[in-house]
Amino acid sequence: MSASPRSGAVEKRRLILDAAITVFARQGFHHCRVSDVADEAGVAYGLVYHYFDSKEEILNELFLERW
């Protein structure tokens, strides 16, 4: 039996968050674009916006996860 669609969504979201950590560390939050995060994650630009409204929301989610 294959993984549920929900688990695939969770994995994609996690992939984007992990990519954002890498991009923010490498380029700095203010110097990167959402497309940089998408490229690092290997996903389409629009998919990032499917899960997050903005780059700021990604940063906020990362902060809340690790607080």
C-alpha angles and dihedrals in degrees: 000000000000127000117277120257087246093060089050090054091049090050093050091048090050090048090054093048092049091048090050091056090054095046095044090051094046101041105017123248096268095047099052131078132216087250089061089056091047092050092049091049092046093235135120117274091240092055090064088058090048089065102028133033095213147349087264091058090053090052091047091051091050090050093050092048093054101036 
